[in-house]
Amino acid sequence: MPAPILAAVAIIAGLFVACARPGAYTCAIDADCTAGGVAGFCEPDGRCSVADGNCPSGRRYGDSAGAQAGT
């Protein structure tokens, strides 16, 4: 592979690594989801949620829930 193409591939790969989100936090019990003194809920999928009256379920996934965060 020519050097300029190899350099471009390396730069693009580096950008993907830099933008990757760390793995989502996994909980086992509700107590695992307490943050800043606010109690959360450990959902069946192992992600933390918090009370949110604006959501139809009354809860939304917390910031540590990976792709589900905020939903």
C-alpha positions in Angstrom: 0.0 0.0 0.0 1.5 3.4 -0.9 2.5 5.6 2.1 -0.1 8.3 1.7 -2.9 5.8 1.6 -1.5 3.9 4.6 -1.3 7.2 6.5 -4.9 8.1 5.7 -6.1 4.7 6.8 -4.1 5.1 10.1 -5.7 8.5 10.7 -9.2 7.3 10.0 -8.7 4.3 12.3 -7.4 6.6 15.0 -10.5 8.8 14.8 -12.8 5.8 15.2 -10.9 4.7 18.3 -10.9 8.2 19.8 -14.7 8.5 19.3 -15.6 5.1 20.7 -17.8 5.1 23.8 -16.6 3.0 26.7 -18.8 0.0 27.6 -22.0 0.7 29.4 -22.2 0.2 33.1 -24.0 -3.0 34.1 -26.0 -3.2 37.4 -27.3 -6.2 39.3 -29.6 -4.5 41.9 -31.2 -1.1 42.4 -28.5 -0.1 44.9 -26.0 -0.2 42.0 -27.8 2.7 40.4 -27.6 5.3 43.1 -25.7 8.3 42.0 -25.3 11.7 43.8 -27.7 10.5 46.5 -30.4 9.9 44.0 -31.8 6.3 43.9 -32.1 4.7 40.5 -33.5 1.4 39.3 -31.7 -1.6 37.9 -33.7 -2.6 34.8 -34.0 -6.3 33.7 -31.4 -5.6 30.9 -28.8 -4.6 33.5 -28.9 -0.9 32.7 -29.7 1.8 35.3 -32.7 4.1 34.9 -33.9 7.1 36.9 -37.4 8.5 37.5 -38.6 10.8 34.8 -42.2 12.0 34.6 -41.7 13.1 31.0 -41.3 9.5 29.8 -44.3 7.2 29.2 -42.8 4.5 31.5 -42.0 7.1 34.2 -38.3 6.2 33.9 -35.5 6.9 31.5 -32.1 5.2 31.1 -29.2 7.0 32.9 -26.1 8.4 31.2 -24.2 5.2 31.9 -26.7 3.0 29.9 -24.7 3.1 26.7 -26.8 3.3 23.5 -30.0 3.4 25.6 -28.9 6.5 27.6 -31.6 9.2 27.7 -34.4 6.9 26.3 
